[in-house]
């Protein structure tokens, strides 16, 4: 059976590579955010059922702060290099 030339996919170029990787500051901030998320979940494991101890009050802030730090770290631009002094 002959192939229909109208239904064949044409050769397309590959999608472009990402423009730039994570900046060093972004990697540090995303890593710190990941550590905050892990600390928040560990602290959440010590919360009581009614949520009336310190672990239940602090862990949501650690979790939200950690996820926010990861998000900011992903989009943080690199520091521009300083111009040489004359």
C-alpha positions in Angstrom: 0.0 0.0 0.0 1.4 3.4 -0.9 1.9 6.0 1.8 -0.1 9.2 1.6 2.3 12.0 1.3 -0.1 14.5 2.9 -0.2 12.6 6.2 3.5 12.1 6.5 5.2 14.3 9.0 7.8 16.7 7.6 11.2 16.9 9.1 11.1 19.5 11.9 14.1 21.1 13.6 14.7 20.1 17.2 13.3 22.4 19.9 15.8 24.9 21.1 17.9 24.1 24.2 17.1 26.0 27.4 18.5 29.5 27.3 20.5 29.4 30.5 20.9 27.0 33.4 20.3 27.9 37.0 22.4 30.6 38.4 24.7 29.8 41.4 22.5 32.0 43.6 19.5 30.2 42.3 21.0 26.8 43.1 21.8 27.8 46.6 18.3 29.3 47.2 16.6 26.3 45.7 18.7 24.0 47.9 17.9 26.0 51.0 14.3 25.9 50.0 14.4 22.1 49.7 16.0 21.9 53.1 13.2 24.0 54.6 10.6 21.8 53.0 12.2 18.7 54.4 12.5 20.4 57.8 8.8 21.4 57.6 7.7 17.8 56.9 9.9 16.4 59.7 8.5 19.0 62.1 5.0 18.2 60.9 5.5 14.6 62.0 5.7 15.8 65.6 2.4 17.8 65.5 -0.4 16.6 67.6 -3.9 15.7 66.3 -5.5 19.0 67.5 -2.6 21.1 66.1 -2.0 22.9 69.4 1.7 22.5 69.8 4.6 24.5 68.4 5.4 21.9 65.7 1.8 22.3 64.2 2.1 26.1 64.2 5.6 26.4 62.7 5.7 23.6 60.1 3.2 25.2 57.6 5.4 28.4 57.5 8.5 26.3 56.8 6.7 24.4 54.1 5.3 27.5 52.3 8.6 29.4 52.8 10.6 26.4 51.4 8.4 26.1 48.3 8.5 29.9 47.8 12.3 29.8 48.0 12.5 27.0 45.4 10.3 29.0 43.1 12.3 32.2 43.5 15.6 30.2 43.1 14.4 28.8 39.7 13.8 32.2 38.3 16.6 34.2 40.0 18.9 35.7 37.3 22.7 35.4 37.6 24.6 38.3 39.2 26.2 40.4 36.4 30.0 40.6 36.6 31.5 43.7 38.1 33.2 46.0 35.6 37.0 46.2 36.1 38.1 49.2 38.1 40.3 51.8 36.4 
